[in-house]
């Protein structure tokens, strides 16, 4: 028995639509590959002067001046309005509490230092010299402030009175 094999009239139209959809996806992917890197490069705002600095950090204990080893020194570029820009990187101090980095672009830089057993340090610096040295002194954590303890610098007059 031979069956009548006829192609439905909608089938060529459906195949054509599927081919066009695949071509549209490929074209979209190609345009993304072409324009996204260009946009990223245009949005990458390096310093206009093109100058770079060599930074040297020394991380010391505030109470005795001894070096803090294995402290994390985190560098973030700071954009307009004091906002932290994307990017940045982390350095670790050696046994002498020192670390350094070359190729830091001129401009504002936010430096954070984190070490176990010390308060986190954070400060913004302006990088404007070919070589800069930064000394950071880390403090031990302060005790927590409690309203239930007596504090010699506080007066009894400033305390709120309970309503009954």
URPEKA-V437533 format. One record per backbone hydrogen bond with DSSP energy under -0.5 kcal/mol. NH is the residue of the N-H (numbers start at 1). CO is the residue of the C=O. If there is no record, write none. Layout:
nh: [NH & NH]
co: [CO & CO]
This chain:
nh: [3 & 5 & 6 & 11 & 14 & 15 & 16 & 17 & 18 & 19 & 20 & 21 & 22 & 23 & 24 & 25 & 26 & 27 & 28 & 29 & 30 & 31 & 32 & 33 & 34 & 35 & 36 & 38 & 39 & 40 & 41 & 42 & 43 & 44 & 45 & 46 & 50 & 53 & 54 & 55 & 55 & 56 & 57 & 58 & 59 & 60 & 60 & 61 & 62 & 65 & 68 & 69 & 70 & 71 & 72 & 73 & 73 & 74 & 74 & 75 & 76 & 78 & 79 & 79 & 82 & 83 & 85 & 89 & 91 & 93 & 94 & 97 & 99 & 101 & 104 & 105 & 106 & 107 & 109 & 110 & 111 & 111 & 112 & 113 & 114 & 118 & 119 & 121 & 123 & 125 & 127 & 127 & 128 & 132 & 134 & 136 & 136 & 138 & 138 & 149 & 154 & 158 & 159]
co: [1 & 3 & 4 & 8 & 10 & 11 & 12 & 13 & 14 & 15 & 16 & 17 & 18 & 19 & 20 & 21 & 22 & 23 & 24 & 25 & 26 & 27 & 28 & 29 & 30 & 31 & 32 & 34 & 35 & 36 & 37 & 38 & 39 & 40 & 43 & 44 & 47 & 104 & 130 & 53 & 101 & 132 & 99 & 134 & 97 & 58 & 136 & 66 & 138 & 61 & 59 & 67 & 93 & 68 & 114 & 71 & 91 & 72 & 112 & 89 & 110 & 108 & 77 & 83 & 79 & 80 & 77 & 75 & 73 & 71 & 98 & 94 & 57 & 55 & 53 & 103 & 51 & 127 & 125 & 76 & 109 & 123 & 74 & 121 & 72 & 115 & 139 & 113 & 111 & 109 & 107 & 125 & 126 & 54 & 56 & 58 & 134 & 60 & 136 & 146 & 151 & 155 & 156]
